[in-house]
Amino acid sequence: MMEMARFQLRQAFHFGSVKVRAGGVIVDTVANQQPGDVVFAGMSAATLPAGVVALDGSATTMLNASRWAGIGFGAPSGRDSTD
């Protein structure tokens, strides 16, 4: 069974030619995408960007397996949310 994960960004994130602002949501599969979400098909515990908040159980598992496990992030300040 394929895991699906959704994360909200607390800072801007760029991958390829895609830019996602702080507050945006990235998902690992099209099947898990909701309106306004951005699919980051290469997302894994190894490629997870800093400043994300897990929005579901699979995302929590992925975050706990990443280098960002146990690091808390506050609300977006706007400083890191520019394009």
C-alpha positions as CSV (number, residue, x, y, z in Angstrom):
1,M,0.0,0.0,0.0
2,M,1.3,3.5,-0.9
3,E,1.8,5.9,1.9
4,M,0.4,9.4,1.4
5,A,1.7,12.4,3.2
6,R,0.6,16.1,3.4
7,F,2.7,18.9,4.9
8,Q,2.1,22.6,5.5
9,L,5.1,24.7,4.9
10,R,6.3,27.2,7.5
11,Q,8.8,28.8,5.0
12,A,9.1,29.1,1.3
13,F,10.2,26.0,-0.6
14,H,11.5,25.6,-4.2
15,F,11.9,22.4,-6.1
16,G,12.6,22.3,-9.9
17,S,10.7,25.3,-11.3
18,V,8.0,25.2,-8.6
19,K,7.8,27.8,-5.8
20,V,5.6,27.2,-2.8
21,R,5.1,30.0,-0.3
22,A,5.0,29.6,3.5
23,G,1.5,28.3,4.4
24,G,1.2,26.3,1.3
25,V,0.7,22.5,1.4
26,I,2.9,19.9,-0.3
27,V,1.9,16.3,-0.9
28,D,3.7,13.3,-2.1
29,T,1.1,11.9,-4.6
30,V,-1.6,13.2,-6.9
31,A,-4.0,10.8,-5.1
32,N,-3.5,12.7,-1.8
33,Q,-3.8,16.2,-3.4
34,Q,-6.5,18.6,-2.4
35,P,-7.4,21.8,-4.2
36,G,-4.5,24.2,-3.8
37,D,-1.9,21.5,-2.8
38,V,1.3,21.1,-4.7
39,V,2.6,17.7,-5.6
40,F,6.3,17.1,-4.7
41,A,6.7,13.6,-6.3
42,G,10.3,13.3,-5.0
43,M,9.3,13.8,-1.3
44,S,10.6,11.4,1.2
45,A,12.1,11.5,4.7
46,A,15.5,12.1,3.0
47,T,14.3,15.1,0.9
48,L,11.8,16.6,3.3
49,P,12.4,20.4,3.5
50,A,12.9,22.3,6.8
51,G,9.9,24.0,8.3
52,V,7.1,21.6,7.6
53,V,4.2,20.6,9.8
54,A,2.7,17.1,9.3
55,L,-1.0,17.1,8.4
56,D,-1.7,13.4,8.6
57,G,-0.4,10.2,10.1
58,S,1.8,9.3,7.2
59,A,3.4,12.7,7.2
60,T,4.1,12.4,10.9
61,T,5.9,9.0,10.2
62,M,7.9,10.6,7.4
63,L,8.8,13.6,9.5
64,N,9.9,11.4,12.4
65,A,12.2,9.5,10.1
66,S,13.7,12.7,8.7
67,R,16.6,14.9,9.9
68,W,14.0,17.4,11.2
69,A,12.5,15.0,13.7
70,G,12.0,16.6,17.1
71,I,12.7,20.2,15.8
72,G,9.8,22.5,16.4
73,F,8.9,25.3,14.0
74,G,6.7,28.3,14.9
75,A,4.2,30.2,12.8
76,P,5.3,31.7,9.6
77,S,7.0,35.1,10.1
78,G,6.8,36.2,6.5
79,R,10.6,36.5,6.5
80,D,11.1,33.2,4.7
81,S,7.9,33.3,2.6
82,T,9.1,35.4,-0.3
83,D,9.4,34.0,-3.8
